[in-house]
Amino acid sequence: MKKRWFIYTAPLFLPILVLLVLISFSRPNIYCFVLCFILLILLFSSSKLRAASTSKLPLSIMLFMALLACFTPWMTPFSPEQQDINLGKDTNLMGIDALGRDIFARLLYANRSSLVKAGAGSFLANAIVLLFAFMLHTFRGYWKKGLDVFLQTFLSFPVILLFLMGASLGELYFDTMGPLYMILLVGVTLWAEPAKMTQARMDDLAHAEFIQAAELAGLGKVGLFYKEMLPNLKPLLVVNFLLVFIHAITLEAILGFMGIGLIVGEPNLGRMIYSGLNALAQDPWTFFSALGVFLFWIFMMRFFVNRIDRKRRYRNSLVFRGREGNF
């Protein structure tokens, strides 16, 4: 248990250290300096900690960006809406845009906004997938056929069309879309494709020997789903979350690029890409920094999807070889 705890928490070490260093430079604080000094001593004194921290570098980088979003107000003294055309690169890390707003502050707040909306929306979509999978598992006859027809009908509509329709309705009735509406929109529009994948996986599990043995042992439908099927669905649910996150952050950037449902002055990656593209010669930082953060999340999520898929295929090949050896 102690070794597993060490393995799981080691990737957080480097992100916390780098984050404390950045906070120490942006907002000098004696406590941050002391914590940085302690962490550096631990890093250089323990070879196991160094190896465990650097062995999962992609995960550490992603955790650093997530921590950066959590501690955004401590990373910069400027507000993303603050306008002061007298400030320049000597005062602001990445300079200011055409309206005098700090680019680095807007980038940090845009990253936090996209991460919160895409992450919470992905959790909501996964919750809908689990509920739909449970109903498919428990319902029989016409109810199950009706759910299947509903899923196929929902899948026939393009996701981008449903998302833009929902965004337009939100802008029509609420003038601007807040974070809660965006999270709800992500969950409601992006659940169908993961539900189809989960349904296919559950159909395969229904014919597994351990499922049939549990049914013969008298385990009820709820217990069968919770104790037997759900543990085998965890890798797929993680993949579903990552894929929905990719679609969510892309669609949120598209809305920002098109200027649909935005709160005036709110930082948005898509809006920063649009404004930076229109003033690329005078203000290249806005375009390339916002595009870099956007592509970072896309590539990192895709990297972990491929990594999980490779592990799943490797485990399946081991199972297949074991069965082949029994024959």
C-alpha positions, 0 to 999 in steps of 0.5 A: 500500500505504501509503495502504491501511494508513492507511485501515484503521488510521485508525478505530482512532485515536479508540477508542484515544485515548478508551480511554487517557483512560478508563484515565488517569482510572480508574488514573492512569499517567504512560505513559497521559498521555504517550500521550494527549498524543502522540495528541492532537498527531497528531490536531490536527496532521493534517487527513487523520488527523482526516478518516479517523478521523471518516469511519468513526465507526460502525466506530470506536464498535464498535472502542471497545466491543471494545477496552473488552472487551479492557482491562476489568481496567484500566478499573475497580479493582473486581471484579464479584463484590466486595460492599461495601454501604458503597460508594456513588455517591461511590466507584463510577461508576454506584453499586452494586446491591442486593448491593453489587456495582459496576454499572460493573464488572459491566457491563464484564465482562458486555460482555466475556463476551458479546462473547467468547462470541458472537464466538468462537461466530460464528467456529466457526459460519462454520468449520462453514459453510465445511466444509459448503460444501466438502463440498457442492462436492466430493461428488457423487451420494448423498453430496451428496443426503444432506448436503442432506437433513441440512441441510433436516432441521436447519433444520426444528428451531427454533433457540431449541429446539435452543439451550435443549436444549443449554443444559439438557444442559450444566446437567444434566451440567456444573452450569454452562456455561463459556465453551467450552461456550457457544461450542461451543453457538453454533457447533453450533446456528447454522450451518444458516441461513448454510450454506443461504445459502452453498449458494445462493451457490455454486450461482450461482457454479457457472454463472459463466463464470470457474468454468467456464473454471477447470474447463476449465483443469484446476483441481482441486476443492480449488483451484477452491474455494480460488482461485475460489469462496472469494474470492467468498464473503468478503462473504457470510461476513462477513454470516453472521458478523454475523448469527450474532453477533446471534443468539448474543448474543441467545440468550446474554442469554435464557439469562442472563435465565432463569438457565440454566447460569450460574456463580454471580456471573458477570456476564451481560447477560441476568441484569443486565437481569432483576435490574435489571427487578425493582428498576427503581425502586431501581436503574435503572442496572443495567437501562438500562445492560445493555439499552443494551449489548445493543441497541448490539451488535444495532443495530451488527451490523444496521447493518453487515449493511445497509451490506454489502448496499447495497454488494453491490446497487450492485455488482450493478447496475453489473455488470448495466448493463455487460452491458446495454450490451454488448447 
